[in-house]
Amino acid sequence: MSPDGIAQAMNRNWVLGGWDAPWVGCFAPRSRHALGLVEHAKLPGRAELIALSSALMSFFFEGRQMRAWEVLWHPFAVELEAVVASSPAALRQLLDAVVRNRRPLNGVNLATILFKAAKMDATEVYSPASLAYLAKQMRGQTMDGRQLASSLYGLQGLGAFPMAELEELVCSLAVQAERLEEELSGQAVSLALYGLQSLEDESGQNLAVRRLLRALARRLSRGSRGSLTAQGVGSVYGLQGLSSSPELRELLVALRPLVEAAPLDSQAIGNALYGLQSMNSDSREVCQFLETFAIKLRGFDQKLNEQEASNAVYGLQFMDPELPCVRELLAAIARASAIRSESRESRSGPGPAGPGRAGRAARHPVDQRLSKLRPGWRAELRRFLARACGACGACRVLDVGCDLGGFVRGVARARPDALVLGLEARPHAVAFARAKAEAQGLRNAAFLQGNAKLDLEHVLTELSQVEAVTINFPDPHLLNREQRLVSGHFVRLLAEHLQSGGEVLFQSDVSLLVEEAKAAFMLGGCFLDCPWVPQPGLCPDRARSGSAPIRLACLPGKASEKQRLASRTSTARRG
């Protein structure tokens, strides 16, 4: 069909269908079909766009014919161009022309542009000048709820820009939220929350972000139309970069009734709790929000997959695991994820919301603000050793950096004669691992919170004779070599505390780390590189390993080499 034919058909359909309402924007219910046709037509050129725009406007404006330049200058033409833009380059070209010619934009234009660019590479769409122009145009408009939500949703791709370049746009959106009189629908709330993920305010000092959060909280506190879906609950994911400022706590209070009335599914749990990762449990509002989830999870009967459980646990990283609501949440997540088969489980780690991803992208880095061993850890470890069956003669295995404890539980199941201890720096991961081991009835598995670079010597001393030490997929620290786990000091500690013939298993999906670890262990002559022989519970996760796992045996009678090892390895690393 030719452009004229498309225009005539649309004109005829609207007249015959009795669509007599005036044009109210791209998000008006009666205009969705029209914009769907525009986008589906995939018009190839500017002339076709002029023809279509002219035909549409001849109907919208009571049959008054408009010249081509009037069509192109009208805000409706900007909207159509934004809708048919199929690439970042096309949208960038439109924005550059808008800024260069100072073309006026209305609320529909702004919402269309921001929403369209949400899933594109923002650095290819926007420039600082275009962001500033959008902010300036927005200040002169009054948006409805759908337009505001769509504009907020468009913020999600702007994380690549410094906050200084976004503040004016965020402030303009805050003004629109303050002016908004109508109630937001459940879908609009979901869009708005999800778009906040690009805003980072860990210190809680950004005034524009705080103003926007306060405006949204006060709008929601006055009520909303409809309820949130499970996906809407998951949109709390968008709060991930925001600290516990007073305005954010006010927003959590306004969201609680919506979450209480909404259904839940496994992905919503993972996404929503993941969004709390920058908050801590020091505030009453955050604790109450956690209590809401804990109550809803009491009757939750679905299964959480590995990534969903990891996302949920990671979001609780700065929550006190001793709080009743946090403890109940971790136990509920452990129960739901304990249902799945763990035959493939090695090291679980969280990742971005959405489809699961394995490998190093699924493991979050350890936050350096976490504390060392908690007071009372030694008594706790001794109680574990005392109560475990056959503690005096049992094989002792230590997993360094156990994350959520999947590998520890696998070894404990396969080797009931072994005492398996996991050492992990993150308290939320330790609390989850303990709850999951308890749910599975594994009495020969235990977990300690501690930093391996600071506390390993104390743990090895308390364990006395250790038969095996495993290091599975440690954080690579590709930009900071000094933060890597395997170092001269680490190798020396293992050489001193492993019993003769004791083994070290190292796995990584980063080949550089595998080669570096092997060189460090072999340097002092205290370890022998051995071929890997599969053992119960210690089978490597070959699907994730970048190369074959390293198996090293601690050689007997090498005291002098062990004493000289630290200085030699540190000299080699400096070189």
TIKE-180766 format. One record per residue: residue in three letters; x, y, z of N, C-alpha, C in turn. Coordinates in steps of 0.02 Angstrom, whole numbers, plus 50000, padded with zeros to 5 digits. Layout:
<pts>
ALAXYZXYZXYZ...
</pts>
This chain:
<pts>
MET500434994050000500005000050000500455006250000SER500265011249960500655017449957500525021550020PRO500965026550033500855030950090500175034350089ASP499965036550028499305039750023498755034750039GLY498845028450017498345023350031498305021950105ILE498885021650139498885020550212498515026250246ALA498675032450224498355038250255497605038050245GLN497385036450184496665036250170496315030850210ALA496655024950215496355019450253496275021250326MET496795024450355496755026350425496225031650435ASN496195036350389495685041650394494985038550391ARG494885033850343494235030750333494045026550394ASN494535022750420494385018450478494175022550538TRP494495028250548494335032350606493645035450598VAL493485037750536492825040950526492265035850533LEU492345030050498491815025050499491755021750567GLY492305021450604492285018150669492015022650723GLY491845028850706491555033350755492065036050806TRP492695036150786493205038650833493205046250829ASP492755049250865492665056450858493035060350912ALA493415056850956493785060551008494395063950976PRO494575069850999495165073150972495805069550992TRP496335071150957496985068150971497215070251041VAL497365065151082497575066651151498255063851167GLY498625061451119499295059151133499385051851118CYS500025049851114500175043051092499965037851142PHE499805039651204499625034651254498875034551266ALA498485038651229497755038351235497515031751207PRO497025028451239496805021851217496595021751144ARG496275027151120496015026951052496555028351000SER497145029951021497665031350972498175025650966ARG498115020551009498605015151006498595011750937HIS497985010650911497925007250847498265011350792ALA498175017850794498465022150743499225021850745LEU499515022550805500235022350810500505015450794GLY500105010150809500315003450789500365002950713LEU499885005950677499925005950604500525009950579VAL500655015650612501215019750592501865015750598GLU501945012450656502565008750668502605002650622HIS502024999350611502014993350570502164995050497ALA501945000950475502045002850406502785003650389LYS503215005350439503935006150429504065010650368LEU503805016650372503865021350316504605022850302PRO504815022650239505525023050224505805030050221GLY505405035150210505695041650198505305047350228ARG505595053350223505295059350252504655061350214ALA504655060350148504065062250108503455058250129GLU503565051750141503005047550163502745049850230LEU503215051750275503015054050341502595060450336ILE502805064950291502425071050280501715069450255ALA501675064850207501015063050180500565060150233LEU500835055750274500445052550325500235057650379SER500715061750399500565066850450500025071650426SER500085073750363499595078350335498895075350334ALA498855068950314498205065650312497895065050381LEU498315063150430498065062550499497825069250525MET498225074450514498055080950542497455084050507SER497345082250444496755084850409496125082250443PHE496165076450473495585073950511495565076850581PHE496145077150615496175079450684495945086750690PHE496135090850641496005097950647495445100150599GLU494895096250601494275097950567494365099250493GLY494775095150463494845095450391495285100950365ARG495575105150409496005110550384496645107550356GLN496795109050294497395106550263498005110350289MET498555106850297499165109950324499725109050273ARG500135114250267500705113750222501235109050252ALA501705107050209502215102250232502625105050290TRP502815111550285503235114250338502845114750404GLU502175115850399501775116050461501745109050492VAL501695104050449501675097150475502325095550511LEU502885097050480503535095350509503675099250572TRP503395105250577503525109350636503075107550694HIS502505104350679502025102850731502295097450777PRO502145097850843502385092650889502175085650870PHE501595085050837501365078350817501855075150769ALA502175079150726502655076350679503275073850716VAL503485077350768504055075050809503885068250839GLU503265067650863503055061350893503085055650843LEU502825056850782502825051650731503545049750712GLU503975054650706504675053150689504995048950744ALA504835050450806505125046550862504865039450861VAL504225038650845503925031950844504235027650790VAL504345030450730504605026450675505365025850677ALA505705029450721506425028850727506595021850752SER506965018050713507095011050729507805009850754SER508205015050760508895014150781509115020150823PRO509625019250865509885025050903510105030750858ALA510395029150800510625034450754510035038550729ALA509485035250713508905038950688508605043450742LEU508575040850804508315045050858508795050650875ARG509435049350870509935054650882509875060150830GLN509765058150768509685063050714509065067450727LEU508525064350749507925068150765508055073050822LEU508375070750875508505075150932508975080950913ASP509475079450873509935084850852509555090050811ALA509095087850768508695092650729508225096650774VAL507935093350824507495096950871507875102350908VAL508475100650932508865105550970509115111150925ARG509335109250866509615114250819509085119250797ASN508485116950784507945121250760507495123850816ARG507655122050878507265124250936506525122550927ARG506395116450906505705114450893505345113250959PRO504725115550967504365114651030504165107351040LEU504175105151102503985098351120503435098551172ASN502945094051166502445093651218502555087351260GLY502115086051307502215080351351502225073751315VAL501805073151263501795066951224502465065851189ASN502735071251159503385070651125503925068351174LEU503945071551231504475069951280504415062751303ALA503795060551319503705053751342503875048751287THR503695050251225503835045751169504585044951159ILE504945050551160505675050351148506015046451204LEU505865048051266506185044651323506015037251325PHE505385035651313505175028651315505495024751258LYS505525027751199505815024351141506555022951152ALA506905027451185507625026751195507805022251254ALA507295019951292507435016351354507865010151342LYS507735006551288508095000351275508665001151224MET508835007351208509385008651163509995010751204ASP510565010951170511175013551201511105021151208ALA511035023451270510895030551281511445035051255THR512075032651256512625036851233512595037951158GLU512235033551122512165034451050511545038551032VAL511115039651082510495043351069510555050551093TYR510795051451154510795058051185511475061351184SER511465067851187512055071951199511895076351260PRO512395079251293512235083751348511755089351327ALA511835091751265511395097151242510675094851234SER510585088751208509895086251199509575084651267LEU509955082151315509675080951381509455087451414ALA509875092651407509695099151436509075102051401TYR509015100951335508435103651298507795099951319LEU507835093451327507255089651350507035092051419ALA507515093151463507345095551530507015102351528LYS507275106851485506985113551480506275113351452GLN506175109251401505505108651372505005105551421MET505255100851462504815097551510504555102351563ARG504945107151582504735111851634504125115951613GLY504025116851548503455120751524502835116651510GLN502845110151525502285105851510501945103351574THR501355100651566501015097151620500835090251595MET501175085251621501085078351598500535074851636ASP500225070051603499765065751640500155059851669GLY499815055451705500165050051741500525045251695ARG500215043551639500525038851593501145041751561GLN501105048151542501685051451512502255052051562LEU502095053751624502615054251675502945047451687ALA502535042251693502815035551705503255033251647SER503035034651586503435032651527504085036551525SER504065042851545504685046851546505165044251599LEU504895042551658505325039751711505615033051689TYR505225029051655505465022651630506065023751583GLY506045029251546506595030651500507245032351533LEU507245033651599507865035151634508325029251639GLN508055023151632508455017151647509085016451606GLY509085019251546509675018551504510185024151512LEU510055028751558510485034751563511045033951615GLY511155027951639511665026851690512365028351666ALA512475028351600513145029751574513325037151579PHE512835041451592512975048651597513115050451670PRO513565055151682513675057451751513045060551779MET512945059751844512345062551875512295070051866ALA512865073451859512855080751849512485082551785GLU512525078251733512185079651670511455077551672LEU511265073651722510575071251727510165075251777GLU510485079051819510125082351874509565086951849GLU509685090651795509175095251770508565091351745LEU508685085751711508125081551687507755078351746VAL508125075851795507815072851854507405077951892CYS507675084051896507305089351931506665091051894SER506685091251828506075092651789505555087151798LEU505775080851802505315075351815505015075851884ALA505425078151932505165079152000504615084452001VAL504705089851963504195095051958503555092251929GLN503605088051877503015085051848502655080551898ALA503045076751937502735072451988502385076552042GLU502665082352059502355086652108501705089652082ARG501685091052017501075094051987500525088951976LEU500695082651973500225077451953499645077052003GLU499035077451977498445077052019498115070252015GLU498145067051957497805060651949498175055051984GLU497825049651999498135043752030498505039651977LEU499065036851997499445032651952499145025651950SER499135022651892498915015651887499475011051911GLY499295004751923499804999951943500354999151892GLN500174999251828500684998751775501135004851775ALA500845010751786501255016851788501745016751846VAL501525014251903501985013651961502565009051944SER502395003551911502914998751891503425001851844LEU503185005451793503635008751746504075013851781ALA503785017851825504155023151858504705020251902LEU504545015151941505045012151986505615008951946TYR505445005451894505955001951855506445006751824GLY506205012651804506645017451772507145020651818LEU507035020051884507485023351932508155019851939GLN508245014051907508855010051918509485013551897SER509445018551852510045022051830510255027551879LEU509835029151927510005034451975510415031652032GLU510985034552044511415032352098511485038052149ASP511325036452211511375041452264511535037752329GLU512115034452329512305030452387512405034652450SER512585040952441512675045252499512035048552521GLY511515048352479510875051452497510905059052496GLN511375061952458511465069152459511255072652394ASN511045068852344510845071952281510145074852288LEU510105081452285509465084852299508945083452246ALA509145082952182508665081652129508355074652137VAL508765069652153508505062852162508045062652223ARG508255065952276507845065952337507175069452324ARG507185074752285506555078252270506095073752230LEU506375070052182505965065552141505675059952184LEU506075056952228505825051652271505265054152317ARG505355060252343504855063052388504205064352351ALA504255066952289503645068252250503275061852233LEU503645056452215503325050052201503005047152263ALA503355047652320503085044952382502435048452401ARG502415054952395501805058552414501235057352364ARG501405056352301500885054752253500595047852269LEU501015042952284500775036252299500405035852366SER500605040052413500275039952479499555042352474ARG499385046052420498705048352410498275043252373GLY498565037552356498195032252324498415031052253SER498205025352226498355023552157497765019652128ARG497735019652062497205015952028497435008852014GLY497035004052037497224997152025497764994852072SER498004988952062498514985952105499114983852064LEU499654982452099500254980152066500184972752047THR500474970951991500544963951973501184961352005ALA501314954851997501944952052022502544955551989GLN502474956951924503014960451889503094967551918GLY502544970551939502594977151970502964976952036VAL502854971752075503244970952137503984970352121GLY504134966552068504834965752048505164972252026SER504764977252008505054983651986505384987452043VAL505314985152105505704987952161506454987152147TYR506604982652100507284981952073507604988652056GLY507194993452034507454999852013507745004052068LEU507655002152131507915006152187508625004152205GLN508944999852166509574996752186510145001652199GLY510155007452168510715012052178510585017452229LEU510025016952267509825022352312509925020252384SER510215024752423510345023352493509725025052535SER509765023652599509185024652644509115031952664SER508965036252616508825043252631508125043852659PRO507955049352692507275050252718506745049752663GLU506905052252604506425052052549506315044952524LEU506855040952521506775034052501506375030052553ARG506495031352615506115027952668505375029852663GLU505235036152645504545038352635504225034652577LEU504615033452524504365029752466504225022452485LEU504645019352525504525012452547503885011952587VAL503745016952629503125016952667502525017352621ALA502565021452568502015022052521501925015752479LEU502465012052468502425005952427502164999952466ARG502225000052532502044994152572501324991752559PRO500824996152560500144993652547500064990452478LEU500414993152428500374990352362500684983452359VAL501244982552394501584976052395501154971052434GLU500854973252488500444968752529499854965852489ALA499574969952444498984967752406499164964252341ALA499794964052323500004961352258500174953952263PRO500094950352207500324943352205501084943152199LEU501374937252213502094936352208502234930352164ASP502794930752128503074924752097503814924752111SER504154919552089504854918752107505294924352079GLN505174926452018505584931751989505464938452025ALA504844939652046504694945852082505074946052148ILE505124940452182505494940252246506224941852234GLY506534938552185507234939852171507364946952151ASN506954949652107507064956452083506944961752137ALA506394960952175506224965952225506744966252280LEU506944960552306507454960652360508134962852333TYR508274961252271508904963652241508924971352240GLY508344974452233508324981752231508484985052297LEU508524981152352508664983952418509414983852435GLN509834982152387510534980752400510934986552429SER510724992752418511094998552444510815000952510MET510304997652537509994999752599510234995452657ASN510154997952717510324993952776509724993652822SER509764989352871509194988052916509194992552977ASP509564998052975509575002653033508925006653039SER508555007352984507955011552985507335007252995ARG506855010053030506225006453045505845005052980GLU505855009752933505465008952872505725003052830VAL506385002352827506664996652789506474990052823CYS506514989852889506334983752925505594981952914GLN505174987052914504464985652901504344983152830PHE504714985752783504664983452714504884976052709LEU505414974352744505644967452746505134962952780GLU504824965352833504304961452867503724959852820THR503554964752777503014963552729503184957652684PHE503794957352660503994951752617504034945252657ALA504274945752718504324939652760503624936652771ILE503134940852784502454938452795502174935252731LYS502294938552674502034935852611502364929352592LEU502984928352613503344922252595503164916252639ARG502794917452693502614911852736502194906652699GLY501764908952656501344904252619501574903252547PHE502174905252531502424904852463502604897652446ASP502324894852393502424887852377502764886652310GLN503034891952279503384891152216504124889652228LYS504474887752176505184886352180505594892252155LEU506134893752189506604898852166507184895352131ASN507354897652071507944894852039508564897952069GLU509144895652045509774897752076509884905252073GLN509734908252015509854915452009509354919552050GLU508734917452051508224921052090508404921052164ALA508614915352190508824914952260509434919252272SER509904919152226510524923052234510374930452233ASN509944932652187509754939752185509424941952250ALA508974937752276508624939552337509114940152396VAL509564935352401510044935352457510524941252451TYR510754942652390511214948252381510914954852401GLY510264955652389509934961952408509924963152482LEU510054957952522510044958652595510744959552624GLN511224961352582511924961252603512074965952662PHE511714971552668511844976152723511314975752777MET510914970552776510414969452828510714965052883ASP510544966452945510804962553000510474955652999PRO510864950252988510554943552984510264941153049GLU510394944753105510114942753169509424945553181LEU509214950353139508534953053146508014947653129PRO507464947253166506974942053153506704942153081CYS506564948053055506284948352987506794946052935VAL507434947852944507954945652897508064938152903ARG508094935752964508184928552974507604924552944GLU506994927152953506414923652925506434923752848LEU506624929452819506674929952747507184924952719LEU507784924752750508304920252726508084912952732ALA507744911352787507514904552796506994902752743ALA506534907452728506024906152677506334905252608ILE506834909452592507174908752527507544902152523ALA507854900252579508204893852581507724887952571ARG507144888252603506664882852594506424882352522ALA506274888152492506024888052424506544885752374SER507174887452386507694885452339507974878552355ALA507844875952415508094869252433507704863852398ILE507124865552368506714860552335507044858052272ARG507424862352239507704860452174508274855452182SER508394851652129508944846852130509604850652129GLU510074848552171510714852052175511274847952145SER511114843252102511624839052072512104843252030ARG511884848752004512314853051963512584858952002GLU512404859452066512574865552104513304865552123SER513644870752108514344871452128514414877752169ARG514404883452136514424889752171513874894052143SER513394895852184512844899952160513014907152172GLY512814911452127512934918552135512424922552098PRO512254928552123511724932452092511944935952030GLY511464938151992511604941851932511034946551917PRO511054950051862510524954851846509854951451839ALA509334955351849508664952651844508524950351773GLY508104945351767507924942851702508194935851691PRO508344933951629508574927151615509224925651651GLY509304919551676509884917651715510514917451672ARG511084918851704511714918451670512204914951717ALA512584910251691513074906751731513744910051721GLY514244907451758514924909951749515064915851794ARG515614919251779515844924451824515374930451825ALA514974931451773514514937051774513974936151826ALA513884929951851513354928651899513574929551971ARG514214931151983514444931952051514604939152065HIS514334941852118514444948852135515104949552173PRO515434955252167516054956152205515924956952279VAL516424955152318516374955952391516454963252408ASP516014965852449516054972852470516584973452525GLN517064977852516517614978352563517424981452630ARG516804983952636516594986852700516384981452751LEU516374975152729516144969952775516664968652829SER516434966352885516864965452944517234958852941LYS517694958152989518074951952997517644946853034LEU517994941653059517654936453098517264939553155ARG516644937253164516234939853218516464937053285PRO516374940753339516544938153405516164931653419GLY516514926853449516204920553464516274915253410TRP516634916853356516684912053301517054905753323ARG517564906453366517954900653386517534895753426ALA517134898253472516684893753510516174890553464GLU515934894253416515454891653369515764885953328LEU516384886753305516714881553266516844875453309ARG517034876453372517164870753415516534866853430ARG515974870253437515334866753447515174862453387PHE515304865153327515174861153266515614854953265LEU516254855853279516704850053278516514844953330ALA516264847153386516084842653441515444838753426ARG514964841953396514314838653386514294834253324ALA514744835453277514734831553215514954824353229CYS514654819953194514804812853205515524811353186GLY515884807853230516574805853216517034811753207ALA516944817053246517334823153235518084822053243CYS518284817453288518994816653303519374813653243GLY519054809053207519414805853153519164807753085ALA518704812353080518394813853016518864817952972CYS518794817152907519144821352858518864828452863ARG519314833352860519104840352865519254843952800VAL518734847052772518784850552708518584857852720LEU518984862452693518844869652699518744872552629ASP518164875652619518024879152556518094886652569VAL518594889652537518754896752548518354901052500GLY517954905652527517514909752486516924905752460CYS516534903052507516024898052489515394901152459ASP515334907852459514744911152431514114908552465LEU513624905952428513004903652459513034896352481GLY513624893352478513724886752508513524880752466GLY513404881652401513204875952360513724870452357PHE514364872352350514894867452346514974863752413VAL514944867452468515004864352534514454859152545ARG513844860952527513294856152536513374850052491GLY513634851052431513734845452386514244840552415VAL514794843052442515304838752472515024835252534ALA514654839052575514374836252636513894830552622ARG513504831152569513044825652551513424819552526ALA513934820852483514294815252453514784811952502ARG515004815752552515494813052600515234813952671PRO514774809652692514504810352761515024809352815ASP515604806452797516134805452846516574811652853ALA516464816752812516884822752812516544828552848LEU516944832652880516704838952908516904844452859VAL516404847952832516524852852779516354859752806LEU516834864252801516754871052827516814876052769GLY516344880752765516374886052716516554892652749LEU517024896352720517224902952745517004908052694GLU516614912952715516344918052669516304924752705ALA516474930152669516504936752700515824939952710ARG515334938252669514694941852670514204938652719PRO513994942352770513564939352821512894936852794HIS512614940352744511974938152717512044931352681ALA512614930252648512734923952614512824918252665VAL513174919752719513284914752772512614912852804ALA512204917752819511554916352850511124912052804PHE511124913552740510744909552693511014902452688ALA511674901752684511984895152678511814890852739ARG511834893852798511654890152858510934887852857ALA510484892452837509774890752835509634885152785LYS509974885352729509864880252677510144873452699ALA510734873452731511014867152756510564864152810GLU510284868552853509834866152904509204863252874ALA508934866452821508334863952788508454857152756GLN509084855752738509254849452706509514844252756GLY509544846152819509764841452871510494839452867LEU510924843952845511644842452838512004844452902ARG512124839652947512454841053010513204841553003ASN513484839252947514204839352939514444845252896ALA514014850252888514194856352851514104862352898ALA514584866852896514544872952937514834878752898PHE514674884852920514874890852884515094896252934LEU515634899652918515884905152959515924911452916GLN515774917152948515874923552915516584925852930GLY516964927152878517634929652888517954931352821ASN518444935752822518804937852763519424933452756ALA519474929652701520014924852693520694928252694LYS520754934252670521404937652669521624939852739LEU521144940252786521304942452854521244936952906ASP520794932352895520604927652948520784920352935LEU521074918952877521194911952859521654908452908GLU522174911852930522654908652976522314906553040HIS521864910753068521514908953130521084902853121VAL520734902553064520284896853051520674890453041LEU521234890753003521644884752992521944882253057THR522154886853099522434884853164521924881253206GLU521304883753207520784880653248520574873853220LEU520584873253154520404866853123520934861453133SER521534863653148522104858953156522254855653089GLN522204849053085522374845453024521814846052973VAL521994848752915521514849552860521734845052802GLU521254841152777521434836452724521384839552655ALA520904844252646520814847252580520574854452588VAL520824858752543520604865752539520374866852467THR519784869652459519514870952392519414878452383ILE519574880752323519454887752304519094887452237ASN518454889152238518034888352178517814895152152PHE518054896852094517844902952059517904909152103PRO518504910852125518584916852166518474923152124ASP518344928652158518264934952122518914936552085PRO518884938052020519504938851981519894945251996HIS519544950652017519884957052030520354958751972LEU520074959051912520484960051853520834966851853LEU520554971751887520844978451887521274979751949ASN521294975051995521684976052056522004969452076ARG522584968252052522914961852063523044960352136GLU523164965552176523324964552247522724961852286GLN522124962452259521534960052294521384952652280ARG521754949552236521624942552220521794938052279LEU521434932652283521494928252342522164924752346VAL522374921652292522994917652294523594922252290SER523994922152343524594926152348525134922052383GLY525724924752390526254921152425526064919552497HIS525754924352531525544923152600525014917652604PHE524554917652557524024912552556524324905552546VAL524794904952498525104898452485525494896152546ARG525844900652579526234898752638525784896152694LEU525214899352704524754897052756524504889952742LEU524334888652680524094881952663524654876852671ALA525254878652651525814873952657525954872252730GLU525854877052775526004875952845525454871952881HIS524834872452858524284869452896523984863252864LEU524094862152799523854856052768524264850152792GLN523934844552806524304838552825524674835952764SER525184831852776525574829052721525114825052675GLY525164826452611524714823252563524054826752554GLY523934831852596523324835652588523294839152521GLU522684840552498522594842952430522274849852427VAL522444853352374522134859852358521804859152290LEU521174861052286520814861152222520654868452206PHE520854870652147520724877552125520364877252058GLN519804880852053519424881351990519274888751976SER519294890551913519104897251892518894897151820ASP518454901751801518264902451732518674907951698VAL519194910451732519664915351704520344911851698SER520544910451637521164906551626521774909951656LEU521774916651656522334920351686522424918551759LEU521864918051796521904916351867522144909151877VAL521934904651833522164897651839522914897151831GLU523174900551779523904900251767524294903651824GLU524034909351848524374912851902524374908851967ALA523804905751983523764901752044524234895752041LYS524254892451984524694886651977525424888651986ALA525624894251957526314896651965526474898252037ALA526004901352073526124903152143526204896952186PHE525794891852175525834885752216526474881852201MET526694881952139527274877952121527934881452136LEU527914887852150528534891752157528964889452215GLY528674887952273529074886352332529264879152338GLY529024874852294529194867852298528834863952352CYS528314866752381527934863352434527334859552408PHE527154860552345526574857352317526774853852252LEU526444848352239526564844452179525934844752136ASP526014846452073525454846552026525244839452009CYS524624837752022524384830952012523824830951961PRO523754825451924523174824951879522534824451920TRP522014827351892521374827351929521044820551924VAL520894817751982520534811451986519864812952020PRO519304811951986518654813552016518554809952082GLN518314813652132518164810952197517444812652215PRO517124808652258516434810152277516364817152306GLY515924821052277515794827752302516274833052280LEU516844831152248517344836052228517414836352152CYS516894834352115516924834552042516904841852019PRO517354843851975517364850851952516774852451908ASP516584858751908516054861151865516364862951797ARG516464857851755516824859051692516454863651645ALA515784864151653515394868551610515584875851622ARG515844877451681516014884351697516764885551695SER517174880351705517894881351709518174883651642GLY518594888751645518934890951584519464886051562SER519724882051608520224876951592520154871451645ALA520564866251639520514860751686520674863151756PRO520344860451808520484862651876521184860551899ILE521454864151945522114862551972522034858152033ARG522424852852036522454848552095523174848252117LEU523304850352179523984850652205524004846752270ALA524554842952280524654839152341525204842352382CYS525094842852447525584845852492526114840552507LEU526754842152492527304837352500527544837152572PRO527704831252599527984830752667528724832652668GLY528984834352727529694835552737529974841352699LYS529574846752691529814852652654529804858752699ALA530014858152761529964863652809530374869652787SER530984868452762531404874152743531104877952685GLU530824874052636530504877452580529904881452603LYS529534878752651528944882252676529144888752710GLN529694888752745529904894852780530134900252732ARG530434898052676530684902952628530164904952576LEU529594901652577529114902552523528834909552519ALA528684912652577528354919152576528774924452542SER529414924752559529834929952530529934928852456ARG530004922452434530124921152364529504922752322THR528914920852346528314922252307528154929652304SER528254933252359528114940452358528594944052311THR529234941752309529704944752262529504943552190ALA529264937452177529054935752109528454939852088ARG527974940852133527374944552116527534951952102ARG528014954652141528204961652128528534962352060GLY528894957052040529204957351974528704956851919
</pts>
